[in-house]
């Protein structure tokens, strides 16, 4: 333990993943230092929309050893309740004293950057802390009266920078069709989330508003705009692709986790590295897989008027969950569409003109005074830009035609003494990040070693193949939504845990898995 105490671990970000990393790093006797660019913890929960609620039931979005308080009776708590829960977790495990707020990491430099003469990373030996080489963490401290630069020297870095904040993603436009041609105001959903309710009302009231996107942020913003303006100034939602956004998680009265978050559901799908027997079983059971997906789709169409408004997706619900694209439709969203305060408009390609948006191939134009781009974030760029070394910048994201090459979705085979937590997605990211942090600290503590670089890269290739088959064009999201238990099994085996966490065969097959199942080794 004394040796561990001399090892300093830098954690970048104090969102969910950063807090989990800090808690488990402490549990092994290491010395963490968490750098957070904002003045509060919680990541995406610190700046969100007034109407935003948890997207997954709280029972699968909780810390394994810190359940939700009994006072929270809702299945889908609002953003304030989620943030208070996260803050209570940080206090419970005394994490605040390790966090440096208003401290933005602007550069990482490894002492032995680049490959050696054999083309292998310098200092790599299969263990997380076997090298004497250090990382230099360049931090910009934003203090009340000045900004200063600090350099921290650490033994290991854990990047918990997330994918849904920081650098807004704006579509590229042909010359003359970008926002510069528009005489109104264009903002990103990130800017909208940072506004007070008073400023939002001032921006929206009496204006023609267009929202670009059809994920959760776009739907929430459209609802808020329709509440402010009603039918007098309807909000137009421009979308490229229809999605299976769900009204609830109870298809035909059965909790969705019984269909997609148990071992039986994973027997129905092909998995990376599954072997011949499991592959044959998934093929034989493919009619069951198809029937479950169609049943969920039919229930969504029964509850929501998708066909009436041309909103039925062309892809299956299974692909939706395999791509981690599921989100809930705000209550009464389609009532607003029916009433005319929200207008849905398909726009595969569009551009700006002086008075609004013109859609390619459509003779109609969308007149607008305000355009809100709910088009996501450039999480990959944020991950890449933190490295000062061109070698590591080129390494970290891999080929644009493959997934980000992270072994166990955490370790880049060619970047020593560094891990990434919270980049790959699942249907419940808190749960996934906790498992990854537990796996990572066991690696740091020497419980197991990493395979050789070549073996790790072959494993990444297996997951790349799976994600392209399961997620289609969304493979770069590295979603493990439909194979969550299979993925956790790999982590458990590495750590020496029994991957079977239930009592009895029937429970093992049909009971949903969740955070409490992994509360103890």
C-alpha atoms as one frame of an Amber mdcrd trajectory, in Angstrom:
protein
   0.000   0.000   0.000   2.892   2.328   0.663   4.058   1.971  -2.946   0.558
   2.759  -4.192   0.469   5.934  -2.131   3.400   7.286  -4.098   1.594   6.822
  -7.409  -0.334   9.883  -8.513  -3.316   9.456 -10.856  -4.681  12.409 -12.841
  -8.392  12.242 -13.672  -9.671  14.654 -16.302 -13.299  15.576 -15.654 -15.568
  15.468 -12.595 -18.652  14.102 -14.282 -20.075  10.664 -13.492 -17.054   8.771
 -14.864 -14.535  11.066 -13.172 -16.183  10.695  -9.776 -16.302   6.913 -10.128
 -12.661   6.844 -11.183 -11.702   8.951  -8.170 -13.649   6.767  -5.750 -12.164
   3.489  -6.968  -8.630   4.861  -7.359  -8.825   5.872  -3.701 -10.053   2.396
  -2.754  -6.722   0.957  -3.921  -4.604   3.462  -2.027  -3.538   5.631  -4.965
  -3.414   9.424  -4.897  -5.989  10.929  -7.326  -6.207  14.505  -8.490  -9.320
  15.426 -10.471  -9.278  18.389 -12.860 -12.676  19.920 -13.677 -12.974  22.916
 -15.985 -16.281  24.101 -14.484 -16.972  25.249 -10.936 -19.175  22.284 -10.077
 -19.222  18.515 -10.464 -21.741  16.433 -12.396 -20.678  16.827 -16.026 -23.665
  17.044 -18.389 -26.047  17.374 -15.435 -24.676  20.810 -14.483 -26.099  22.614
 -17.527 -29.220  21.142 -19.062 -32.758  22.082 -20.018 -35.523  22.962 -17.580
 -37.623  19.963 -18.661 -34.834  17.368 -18.859 -35.322  14.141 -16.924 -33.332
  10.931 -16.586 -33.614   8.880 -19.771 -33.415   5.426 -18.213 -35.239   4.086
 -15.145 -33.365   5.085 -11.994 -32.914   1.437 -10.909 -30.427   0.917 -13.743
 -28.939   4.401 -13.397 -27.496   4.219  -9.923 -24.209   3.577  -8.146 -23.871
  -0.065  -7.130 -23.138   0.819  -3.479 -25.184   4.013  -3.195 -28.865   3.523
  -4.081 -31.285   6.346  -4.749 -32.830   7.798  -1.583 -36.336   6.587  -0.781
 -37.586  10.160  -1.026 -37.164  10.002  -4.825 -40.283   8.133  -5.863 -40.245
   8.924  -9.599 -38.822   6.308 -11.979 -37.330   9.127 -14.068 -36.030  11.864
 -11.742 -35.534  15.367 -13.112 -32.114  16.897 -13.715 -32.014  18.646 -10.331
 -32.693  15.387  -8.498 -30.014  13.598 -10.530 -27.450  16.289  -9.759 -28.260
  16.189  -6.028 -27.862  12.403  -6.086 -24.467  12.674  -7.774 -23.334  15.376
  -5.327 -24.464  13.200  -2.400 -22.331  10.347  -3.780 -19.286  12.630  -3.892
 -19.873  13.701  -0.288 -20.519  10.144   0.903 -17.122   8.970  -0.332 -15.282
  12.209   0.494 -14.314  12.925  -3.102 -14.620  16.719  -3.074 -11.208  17.259
  -1.491  -9.557  15.631  -4.518 -11.253  17.849  -7.134  -9.720  21.038  -8.497
 -12.510  23.101  -9.999 -12.078  25.701 -12.757  -9.016  23.752 -13.849  -9.029
  22.916 -17.541  -6.551  20.371 -18.872  -5.165  21.922 -22.058  -2.353  19.481
 -22.796  -0.931  16.049 -22.021   2.699  15.193 -22.705   4.304  11.806 -22.113
   8.019  11.729 -21.327   8.678   8.893 -23.778   6.298   9.714 -26.597   6.402
   7.833 -29.891   7.445   4.294 -30.832  10.815   2.711 -30.113  13.130   1.162
 -32.724  10.876  -1.895 -32.980   7.780   0.223 -33.551   6.387  -0.468 -30.079
   5.324   2.254 -27.596   8.147   3.276 -25.290   7.686   2.180 -21.699   5.016
  -0.435 -22.493   5.241  -3.692 -20.556   1.665  -4.965 -20.168   1.191  -3.455
 -16.723  -0.402  -0.110 -16.036   2.340   1.269 -13.788   5.503  -0.590 -14.737
   7.381   2.335 -16.255   9.140   5.184 -14.484   8.016   7.502 -17.292   5.544
  10.205 -16.334   2.767  12.231 -17.888   2.930  16.014 -17.698  -0.555  17.490
 -17.323  -0.829  21.107 -18.403  -3.684  22.801 -16.538  -5.197  26.239 -17.059
  -6.485  27.519 -13.687  -9.257  30.093 -13.899  -9.052  32.078 -10.683 -11.125
  35.114  -9.783  -8.615  37.745 -10.823  -6.316  35.882 -13.195  -5.615  32.788
 -15.263  -2.523  30.724 -14.574  -0.865  27.662 -16.073   0.232  24.749 -13.892
   2.160  21.602 -14.781   1.368  18.438 -12.821   3.540  15.319 -13.133   1.621
  12.072 -12.664   2.089   8.329 -13.111  -1.179   7.602 -14.915  -3.949   9.584
 -16.639  -7.658   8.705 -16.811  -9.572  10.714 -19.407 -13.221  11.142 -18.398
 -14.021  13.948 -20.811 -17.314  12.509 -22.088 -18.920  12.847 -25.505 -21.841
  15.169 -24.874 -20.299  18.505 -23.969 -17.497  20.890 -24.764 -17.160  21.198
 -28.555 -20.467  21.678 -30.405 -20.973  19.858 -33.676 -22.175  21.997 -36.560
 -22.942  20.453 -39.958 -20.769  21.527 -42.885 -22.463  23.634 -45.539 -21.614
  24.460 -49.140 -20.338  28.011 -49.687 -23.088  30.574 -49.426 -25.476  28.247
 -47.590 -24.034  28.397 -44.089 -25.269  30.365 -41.040 -23.458  33.461 -42.322
 -26.195  33.797 -44.975 -28.936  33.899 -42.321 -30.130  37.242 -40.937 -31.497
  35.704 -37.750 -29.796  34.113 -34.744 -28.139  30.651 -34.773 -27.135  28.953
 -31.533 -26.208  25.438 -30.448 -28.157  23.458 -27.857 -25.119  23.822 -25.576
 -25.619  27.600 -25.565 -29.353  27.135 -24.985 -28.698  24.877 -21.967 -26.437
  27.529 -20.424 -29.179  30.176 -20.526 -31.477  31.127 -17.673 -35.210  30.639
 -18.151 -35.614  34.404 -18.419 -33.108  34.632 -21.269 -34.690  31.646 -23.028
 -38.120  33.276 -22.923 -36.629  36.523 -24.212 -34.965  34.641 -27.072 -38.014
  32.555 -28.030 -41.156  34.564 -27.279 -42.893  35.788 -30.421 -40.185  34.346
 -32.699 -40.291  31.763 -35.458 -38.013  29.018 -34.123 -36.499  26.070 -35.984
 -34.794  23.225 -34.095 -32.411  21.003 -36.039 -32.157  17.405 -34.754 -34.384
  14.651 -33.424 -32.616  13.314 -30.380 -33.581  14.083 -26.790 -32.170  17.628
 -26.753 -34.107  18.603 -29.864 -37.366  17.203 -28.513 -36.971  18.937 -25.148
 -36.163  22.288 -26.757 -39.114  21.991 -29.136 -41.433  21.334 -26.195 -40.142
  24.372 -24.331 -40.506  26.580 -27.412 -44.060  25.368 -28.040 -44.945  26.097
 -24.418 -43.702  29.668 -24.768 -45.185  30.449 -28.206 -48.074  28.028 -28.738
 -49.700  27.761 -32.181 -49.264  31.447 -32.948 -45.566  30.883 -33.638 -45.085
  27.109 -34.044 -41.680  25.512 -33.590 -40.396  23.609 -36.622 -38.299  20.499
 -35.929 -36.015  19.593 -38.842 -34.779  16.003 -38.792 -32.695  13.815 -41.049
 -33.579  10.314 -39.840 -36.597   8.914 -38.004 -35.811   7.162 -34.698 -37.599
   4.778 -32.358 -37.982   7.327 -29.567 -40.063   5.591 -26.912 -43.082   6.843
 -24.940 -42.112   4.637 -21.991 -40.098   1.533 -21.132 -43.121  -0.772 -20.869
 -43.854  -2.351 -24.262 -47.153  -4.229 -23.845 -46.811  -3.726 -20.082 -43.519
  -5.623 -19.810 -40.436  -3.706 -18.598 -38.033  -3.299 -21.501 -35.123  -4.645
 -19.445 -36.724  -8.118 -19.525 -36.417  -8.020 -23.317 -32.947  -6.507 -23.704
 -31.013  -6.512 -20.413 -30.850 -10.196 -19.456 -28.730 -13.119 -20.601 -31.495
 -14.685 -22.687 -31.750 -11.523 -24.794 -28.015 -11.716 -25.466 -28.282 -15.332
 -26.606 -30.373 -14.009 -29.499 -27.667 -11.744 -30.929 -24.217 -12.377 -32.310
 -21.423 -11.206 -30.022 -17.731 -10.444 -30.566 -15.580 -13.513 -29.873 -18.626
 -15.668 -29.118 -17.416 -19.026 -30.468 -19.165 -21.539 -32.735 -21.869 -22.781
 -30.329 -23.131 -19.321 -29.359 -22.957 -18.196 -32.973 -25.129 -21.133 -34.083
 -27.552 -20.492 -31.230 -27.937 -16.819 -32.202 -28.617 -17.853 -35.798 -31.182
 -20.480 -34.799 -32.949 -18.024 -32.482 -33.000 -15.192 -35.018 -36.814 -15.510
 -35.519 -37.254 -14.833 -31.786 -34.941 -11.828 -32.064 -36.980 -10.501 -34.996
 -40.304 -11.113 -33.233 -39.266  -9.237 -30.077 -38.067  -6.255 -32.091 -41.278
  -6.156 -34.154 -43.396  -6.469 -31.016 -41.711  -3.458 -29.426 -42.048  -1.494
 -32.665 -45.760  -2.272 -32.941 -46.341  -1.146 -29.360 -44.545   2.158 -29.976
 -46.675   2.712 -33.104 -49.773   1.934 -31.063 -48.888   4.523 -28.427 -47.492
   7.200 -30.738 -48.959   8.365 -34.094 -45.761   7.685 -36.017 -47.496   6.481
 -39.176 -49.778   9.521 -39.278 -46.804  11.894 -39.374 -44.445   9.741 -41.472
 -42.156   9.098 -38.496 -41.802   5.298 -38.694 -38.065   4.466 -38.856 -36.729
   2.281 -41.643 -34.385   0.410 -39.281 -35.321  -2.035 -36.516 -35.724  -1.309
 -32.823 -32.872  -3.755 -32.193 -30.545  -1.582 -34.274 -31.752   1.458 -32.333
 -30.817  -0.085 -28.999 -27.604  -1.526 -30.475 -26.639   2.019 -31.481 -27.501
   3.580 -28.091 -29.863   5.986 -29.841 -32.957   5.392 -27.735 -34.503   8.363
 -25.991 -37.916   9.034 -24.488 -40.473  11.262 -26.158 -41.594  14.080 -23.845
 -45.131  13.626 -22.566 -47.727  15.096 -24.970 -45.123  15.783 -27.676 -47.357
  14.440 -30.423 -50.327  16.261 -28.904 -48.374  19.446 -29.612 -47.754  18.214
 -33.169 -51.477  17.507 -33.534 -52.338  20.919 -32.118 -49.968  22.718 -34.474
 -47.491  24.239 -32.020 -44.780  21.813 -33.237 -44.220  21.102 -36.946 -42.135
  18.101 -38.057 -40.173  18.537 -41.276 -37.787  16.022 -42.846 -34.581  17.633
 -44.064 -31.881  15.166 -45.187 -29.843  18.124 -46.517 -30.450  21.803 -45.948
 -28.837  25.205 -46.017 -29.489  28.725 -44.789 -30.805  31.730 -46.641 -31.509
  35.227 -45.393 -34.920  34.494 -43.911 -34.506  30.904 -42.723 -33.694  27.404
 -43.964 -34.070  25.896 -47.428 -34.298  22.120 -47.744 -32.656  20.392 -50.699
 -35.221  18.962 -53.084 -38.114  20.739 -51.351 -39.811  23.757 -52.887 -40.963
  25.003 -49.485 -38.769  27.074 -47.215 -38.761  27.243 -43.424 -38.959  30.851
 -42.331 -37.190  31.431 -39.027 -35.905  34.125 -36.710 -33.981  31.728 -34.438
 -32.351  28.401 -35.356 -31.221  26.074 -32.563 -28.780  23.361 -33.635 -29.367
  20.255 -31.493 -26.761  18.430 -33.559 -24.573  16.909 -30.870 -20.940  17.376
 -29.960 -17.498  16.632 -31.338 -16.462  14.208 -28.617 -13.753  12.687 -30.785
 -12.081  16.052 -31.363 -12.110  16.763 -27.630 -10.395  13.425 -26.996  -7.797
  14.028 -29.695  -6.974  17.642 -28.908  -5.918  17.016 -25.303  -2.662  15.389
 -26.503   0.287  17.593 -27.393   2.008  14.782 -29.305   1.093  14.310 -32.976
   1.877  10.607 -32.551  -0.749  10.188 -29.827  -3.218  12.440 -31.645  -2.962
  10.191 -34.676  -3.182   7.047 -32.518  -6.114   7.797 -30.246  -8.954   7.887
 -32.786  -7.631   5.254 -35.174  -9.040   5.025 -38.684 -12.223   7.024 -39.459
 -13.614   3.806 -40.936 -13.327   1.856 -37.674 -14.297   2.279 -34.034 -12.034
   4.219 -31.696  -9.447   1.493 -30.928  -9.805   1.027 -27.185  -9.224  -2.405
 -25.631 -12.117  -3.178 -23.275 -13.308   0.292 -24.378 -10.711   1.760 -21.976
  -7.092   1.212 -23.006  -5.449   2.288 -26.252  -2.918  -0.452 -27.081  -0.275
   2.082 -28.158  -0.638   4.802 -25.515   1.006   3.755 -22.214  -0.176   4.672
 -18.739  -3.450   6.176 -19.892  -7.097   5.103 -19.956 -10.335   6.491 -21.354
 -13.595   6.025 -19.424 -16.996   7.190 -20.638 -16.411   7.415 -24.388 -18.044
   4.176 -25.518 -21.789   4.202 -24.869 -24.389   1.897 -23.370 -28.069   2.172
 -22.523 -27.104   3.270 -19.001 -23.738   5.011 -18.940 -23.342   5.314 -15.161
 -23.558   1.551 -14.745 -21.061   0.989 -17.560 -18.574   3.568 -16.290 -18.594
   2.041 -12.830 -17.666  -1.388 -14.187 -14.892   0.120 -16.284 -13.477   2.007
 -13.310 -13.469  -1.128 -11.187 -11.688  -3.036 -13.963  -9.185  -0.214 -14.404
  -8.169   0.040 -10.746  -7.637  -3.726 -10.599  -5.286  -3.281 -13.554  -3.531
  -0.418 -11.739  -3.226  -2.576  -8.613  -1.599  -5.415 -10.589  -4.466  -7.916
 -10.221  -4.027  -8.825 -13.890  -1.880  -7.853 -16.855  -2.873  -6.651 -20.278
  -2.353  -8.982 -23.251   0.365  -8.163 -25.800  -0.378  -5.223 -28.079  -1.163
  -7.461 -31.068  -3.744  -9.456 -29.092  -5.434  -6.299 -27.839  -5.647  -4.969
 -31.380  -7.178  -8.234 -32.617  -9.778  -8.005 -29.859 -10.576  -4.428 -30.905
 -11.059  -5.680 -34.476 -13.641  -8.231 -33.265 -15.620  -5.475 -31.550 -15.269
  -3.263 -34.601 -16.822  -5.973 -36.768 -19.651  -6.498 -34.279 -20.460  -2.788
 -33.982 -20.587  -2.297 -37.734 -22.989  -5.218 -38.085 -25.169  -4.238 -35.110
 -25.152  -0.429 -35.357 -24.744   0.227 -39.069 -23.633   3.772 -39.825 -23.569
   4.592 -36.082 -20.686   2.213 -35.318 -18.373   5.031 -34.165 -20.569   5.395
 -31.075 -19.012   2.097 -29.887 -22.315   1.110 -28.323 -22.496  -2.035 -26.176
 -26.218  -1.608 -25.482 -27.346  -5.027 -26.730 -24.335  -6.961 -25.340 -23.884
  -5.238 -22.005 -23.710  -8.432 -19.930 -21.369 -10.092 -22.423 -19.066  -7.081
 -22.138 -19.202  -7.121 -18.321 -18.372 -10.834 -18.398 -15.052 -10.014 -20.080
 -14.238  -7.477 -17.370 -15.210  -9.917 -14.606 -13.012 -12.669 -16.020 -10.053
 -10.291 -16.241 -10.529  -9.292 -12.589 -10.988 -12.862 -11.392 -14.666 -12.371
 -10.533 -17.389 -14.882 -11.214 -19.330 -13.382 -14.144 -22.496 -15.228 -13.106
 -24.154 -12.928 -10.579 -27.607 -14.482 -10.100 -28.964 -17.317  -7.975 -30.165
 -20.230 -10.126 -30.361 -20.920 -13.852 -33.747 -19.290 -14.498 -32.722 -16.105
 -12.681 -29.421 -16.102 -14.555 -31.201 -16.337 -17.897 -34.253 -14.156 -17.467
 -33.714 -11.637 -14.651 -32.394  -8.272 -15.828 -28.866  -7.348 -14.815 -28.247
  -4.028 -13.101 -25.772  -2.144 -10.865 -26.596  -4.008  -7.610 -25.530  -7.291
  -9.249 -21.947  -5.998  -9.281 -21.907  -4.365  -5.838 -19.344  -6.898  -4.565
 -16.663  -8.962  -6.324
